[in-house]
Amino acid sequence: MALLERRSGQQDNPRILGAFNERTPDWLSFFMFTYFTDRDGKMQLAALAQSGFDPLSRSCRFMLTEEAHHLFVGETGIGRTIEATCLAMKAAGITDPNDKEAIRKLGVIDLPTLQKKANFHMSVTRDLFGSEISSNAASAFSAGLKGRFNETALTDDHQLESASYAVLRVIDGQFVTEEVPALRAINSRLLDDYITDCQGGIDRWNKVIEKSGIAFQFKQPHKAFNRKIGEFAEVNVSPAGELISDEAWAVSQGEWLCNDEDHAFINSLMKPCMEPGQYASWIAPPRVGINNQPKDFEYVRIEHS
């Protein structure tokens, strides 16, 4: 009952996991959520699909088919946003991706701002995996409640009683990689698998930019960037992986995460397009319509009184 009483973003009784309390005020945030945050759902469901409790395992395998659709929506939505920006820049003869003012005048979202949005959604989603070193995760694995991502493809003994796993930690102000018991590092391994899994879509987005002749690449921020849970909750780390002071974080976070100006600009682009075949300036048309319908297909009929 306590779980049901919690509401996303509610001030007095919010969801326990921070990523589910974040606002989704625009379509770009929705696409970022479905690509990065719904991918956490894929990873967790894939681990639970390895459960020794058959009803849970079968249910999770079925749910993974829905999760794949969420990820498709996110990847194509962000990809179309990037495509619109690249096409507009090329048409206007703009080659510098950091010429934010000129690019925004075209009615598209500049690539560095898209990177900042991605930085945020990647970092808050990584917190969903919990503490990197966890006795609860070890107990769940040992009890057969859940496995690891792609458990059946792994070649170890699947019991992990004497195995270890490399976990990145901060000790005495330095990054240190420690070998810890693999059972207690179940969360850390799943997070590493998540980061690897995210890269496929990022590589495909970068190919769009490369084909447009623009010198820019999307990158994943360091694992410790903007974390509130786990090994890195008490430190400030730049996207490049530099441990920095509170003062340096306060000065630079607007370069790495969207600020009020960025949010206001993105919100200003969120205007409805109601004519079939028309699309907002900031997003390119899909390559093909749903169920192979033409691009000007009237999916929703709006009747004006």
N, C-alpha and C positions, 0 to 999 in steps of 0.2 A: 504494500500500500504506500509506503514512504517513497518508493521509486515513482509510482504513478502520480504522486502529489507534486513532484518536481516539474518545473516548466523551463524550457530553454530561454535563457536570458532574464528570467525573473529575478528581481533584486533580492527578495526575501527567501526564496526557495529555488535556487538555480539548479541546473543539472550538475552532477558531480564533476564531469569531465569538461574542462574549459572550452575545448573546441566547439562543443555543442551549445555554448552560451554566446558565441560570437554572432553578430548580426550578419544577415545576408541581404543587404539593401539594394543590390543591383544584379543584373544578369551576369556580369563578369565574376562577381563573388560566387554566384551559383555554379558557374562553370568550374571555378577553382575548387570549390567544395566537392563537386562531383568527381573531379579528377584526383585530387590529393586526399581529401578526407574520406570519401567513400572507398578509397583504396585501402584504408585501414580496415574497413569492413570486409573487404576481400581477403586480407591477410588473416584476420581473426577467424572468419568463417572457414578459410582453408585449413587453419590449424584445428578448429573444432570438427571439421569433416573427417579428421583422422581419429576421432574419439572411439574408444572401445565400447561406448554406449551407443548401440546401433541406431535407435530412433533419432538421437541428436546428430549423429554422423550423416544419416540420410537426409534429414531436414536441411542441414547446412550445405550439402552438395546441391540440393535443389535451389536454395537461396542464392548460391553463387551465380546462377544464370541471370538473375535479376541484377546482381551487382555488376556484372559485365556490361549491362546496358547503361548503368549509371556512369561507368568509366568511359564508355563510348561517347556519351553526351558531353562529358567534361573535356575529353581530349579534342573532339571535333569543334566544340564551342570555342575553346582557347585557340585552336589552330585556325579557325575562321577569323578570329579577332586579329591574330598575327598576320594572316594573309591580307586583310583589309588595310592594316597599317603599312605593310610592305608595298602593296599596290598603289596606295595614295602617295607614299614617299617617292616611288619611282615616277609616277605621273607628274609630280611637282618638281622633280629634279633634285630632291633632297637626299643626300648621301650620308649625312652625319646623324646617327640614331640618337645622339644626345641633344640635338636641336629641338628641345622640347616645345618651345613656344611656337615655332613654325609648324611642327608636326601636329600639334593640337589644334591649330587653326584649320586643319584639313578635316576635322571632325572624327579623328581616329585617336587611339590610345598609343602613346609612344612606348617603345619597347622597354626602356628602363623602368617605366611605371609598371608595366606588366611583370617585370622581374621582381619588383618590390611586392606586388600582390602575391606572386608565387612564393617569395620568401616567407611571407606571413603564413600562408596556408600550409606550406610544408612544415614550418616550425611548430605551429600549434597542433598539427596532426601527429607529429612525432611524440608529443606528450601523451597521446592516447595509448601508447604502448606501455606506459607505466614505468616503474623503476627498472633500470637495466639489470640490476641484481635483485632477484625477488625469490623469497622462500615460498610465497603463494603460487607463483608460476611453477616452481619445482614440484610442489605438492600436486598440482593439477596434472602435470605431465606424468608423474610417477603413479598417480591413481588411474591413469588411462582416460582422463576426462578430455584431454586435448593433446594434439601432437605438435609438430613443427610444420612450417610451410613446405610443401612438397616432401613430406616425410617418406613416402614410398620410394622416392628417388635417391634418398640418402643411403650411404653404404656403411654406416657405423652399426653398432649393435642395438640401437633404438632404445637402450635403457639408460645409457650415459652415466652409470654409477661411478666410473673411474675416468671419464672424459673431462676435458677442459675446453674453455672457449675464451678467445681474446676479447676483452672489454676495455673500451677507452674510458679513462677516469681523469679527474683533476686532483692531483696530490701536491701539496705545498706550492700551489700556484703554477704547476706545470702539467701538461698533458702526459699521461702515462698509460701505456697499454699493459694490462695485467691479465694473466691467465687465471680464470676463476672456474670453479666447478661448473660444468656445462649445464647441469640441472638448474642451477641458480641463475644461469645466463639465458634462459629461454626467451625472456622478453627482449634482451639485447640482440639475440640472433634474429628474432622476428622483425625488429626494427631495421637491422641491416638488410634483411630480405626486402623490406618495404622500400628502402632507399634505392636498392638495385632495381626494383620493379618500377619505380617512378621514372627511371632514366629513359625507358623506351619511348615514351611520348615526348619527352624533352628533346631527344635526338631527332625525332620526326619534325618537331617545330623548328629546330635549328636548320634542318634541310630546306624548309620553306624560306627562311631568311637567307641562307647561303645562295639559293637559286635566284634570289632577288638582287644579289650583289651587295648586300648590306653587311658591314663589318660589325656583327653583334652575335653573341651566343648566350642562350639561357643556361644558367648553371644552378646546381643545387647548393644551397648554403651549407656551411659546415654543420656537422651533426649536433654541435653544442649551441648553435645560434638560437637566440631568443627562446630558450627553454625554461619552463616553469616547474617541471616534474623530473625527478631522476637525478642522475649524476651531475648534471650541469645547471641545476635550478638556482644555485647560489653564485654563479659566475656570469660575467658579461663576455660574450665572444662575438667577434665580427664574422660576417659571412665567409671571409677568407680563413677563419680559424685562429685569429689572434685573440689572446686573453687581454681584455682591456679594463680600465677603471670605470667606476660609475659615472664619473665626469665625462670621460671619452664617449661612453655609450649615449649619454644625454645629448651630447653635441652631434653625434653621427647617426643616430637611429633614423632620422628623417631621410638619410641617403639610402637606407636599406629597407625601410618599411614605409608604406604610404602615410603621408601626413594629411592634415585637414584639406589643404589645397588639392592634393591628388584625389581625395575622396569626393570633393565638391565637383571637380572636373568630370570624373567618371559618372557621377550622378546626373550631371547636366546633359550627358549623352543619352540617358535612358528615356527616350521619347517613343511613344507607340507609332508603329507603321501598320496601318490597317488595310492597305490596298494589296490584293494578291500580287505576288511577284516583286513587291518592294521590300527592301531591307534597310535597317538602320545603317548610318554611315560607318559605324565602328566595327561592323561585322560583315564578312563576305558571304555571299549566297552559298548554300550547301551545294556540293557537287551533284547530288541527286536528291530528289524529294523522298519523303517517307513512302515506303512501298513502291518506289520507283515512279512516284507521281511527278508531273512537271513542276518546275520551280514556281510557276504562278498558280498552282492549284489552290483552291479556296478551302483550306482546312477548317476554318471557323467562319460561319456566316453571321455577320453582325447586322442586325436590323435596327435601323434608326427610327425612332418614333417621331 
